[in-house]
Amino acid sequence: MLKQLRLEGVLHNQFENSEPDDIENYTNRALYPILHLLREDSIEKAVDAFPDAEDIFERNQETLRRVGLAGWNELMKR
């Protein structure tokens, strides 16, 4: 279907002010291609339940900086 719609290509999740291969960008990577379908009302409920949700994102990035690319690659071998 992607070929028919001419949507083939490489997708990159890259945070603002980062380089494509910065470890912080790995917080958005999955082992396999994945499509997230999110319901707006579910997002609103999650935001209400976790008003400081940005803290989660920042902690994830801090963890990846500590682990580094070598640590990430080691974890992905398991």
N, C-alpha and C positions, 0 to 999 in steps of 0.2 A: 504494500500500500504506500509506503514511504517513497518508493521509486516512482509509482504512478503519480503521486502528488508532487514529485520532484523536490522532496524534502530531505534528500540524502545529504550527508555531510558530517562534519565533526562539530559536536556541541561542547562548549566549554563553560563551566561555571567558574567565574573569576570575580573575586571581590574587588571593589573599587580600591585604587591605590595599591594593587598587588600585581605581581608578575604571574604569568600563566602557570608556572610550576612551583609557586610558593606553597609551602606545606599547609598554610591556612585554607587554601582552596580545596584541600582534600576532605574537608568537613562535608562537602556536597557530593562526594563521589560514592558510587556504589560498585560492588564487585561485578554486577551484571547490569545491562541496560534496564532502566526502570522508569515507569511512568507513574507519577503521583496524581491521583484524582482527588481533589480536596473540595469538600462542600463548604460554601461560605459560612453557613451557620455553625459548622464544626470549628472553623477557624475563629469565629467570634467567641465561641464558648471557651476555646483554649486560651485566647488572649485575656478573657475575663478571669480565668482560673490562674493564669500565670502572668500577671501584669508586668513582671520584670523578665519577660522571655528573652530579651536581648542578652541578659546575663548568661543564659545557657549557651548561646552562640559564642560569646566571648570566652567562656570556660573551655568550650570545645577547641577553639583556636589555640588557647594557651596550652592545652594538653598536647595538641599536635606539635606545637613549637618545641615542647620538652622532649617528646618522643623522636621528632625529626624524621626525615625521609627514610633513613636506615631502619629505624624502629617500626615505621609504618610498613615498609616492605617485609620485615620479619613477621609482623602480625598477619599480613596477608598470605603468608606461606602456610599458615595453619589450616 
